[in-house]
Amino acid sequence: MVIGSEASREANSFVIIRTEMTAAAKDRYDDLIATGGIPMARWGLKRSAGP
């Protein structure tokens, strides 16, 4: 569970979900993550997107 300012930061951030559709652009997204171009510097997993 995320609370306080952590919750606010997480709610305003996003991750790129690693799927078959994003596989073709993996190198581009890796570069964005490495250079701070994506607020939460990590790949998401399909299971983190919902039920």
C-alpha positions as CSV (number, residue, x, y, z in Angstrom):
1,M,0.0,0.0,0.0
2,V,1.2,3.5,-0.9
3,I,0.3,6.4,1.3
4,G,1.0,10.2,1.5
5,S,3.3,11.9,-0.9
6,E,4.3,8.5,-2.3
7,A,0.7,7.9,-3.4
8,S,0.6,11.3,-5.1
9,R,3.8,10.7,-6.9
10,E,2.8,7.2,-8.0
11,A,-0.7,8.4,-9.1
12,N,0.9,11.0,-11.4
13,S,3.4,8.6,-12.8
14,F,3.3,5.8,-15.2
15,V,5.4,2.9,-16.5
16,I,5.6,1.2,-19.9
17,I,4.1,-2.2,-19.6
18,R,6.3,-5.0,-21.1
19,T,4.1,-6.8,-23.6
20,E,4.3,-8.3,-27.1
21,M,3.2,-4.8,-28.4
22,T,6.1,-3.0,-26.7
23,A,8.7,-5.6,-27.6
24,A,9.4,-3.9,-31.0
25,A,10.2,-0.6,-29.2
26,K,12.1,-2.1,-26.3
27,D,15.4,-0.4,-27.1
28,R,13.7,3.0,-27.4
29,Y,11.9,2.6,-24.1
30,D,15.0,1.3,-22.4
31,D,16.7,4.5,-23.5
32,L,13.8,6.7,-22.2
33,I,13.9,4.8,-18.8
34,A,17.7,5.2,-18.5
35,T,17.7,8.9,-19.3
36,G,14.8,9.8,-17.0
37,G,12.3,10.3,-19.8
38,I,9.7,8.2,-18.0
39,P,8.7,9.3,-14.4
40,M,8.9,5.8,-12.9
41,A,12.2,4.5,-14.2
42,R,11.2,0.9,-14.6
43,W,9.3,-1.5,-16.9
44,G,5.9,-2.6,-15.7
45,L,4.6,-6.1,-15.9
46,K,1.2,-7.2,-17.3
47,R,0.2,-8.4,-13.8
48,S,0.8,-4.8,-12.4
49,A,-1.7,-3.3,-14.8
50,G,-4.7,-4.8,-13.1
51,P,-6.6,-8.0,-12.2
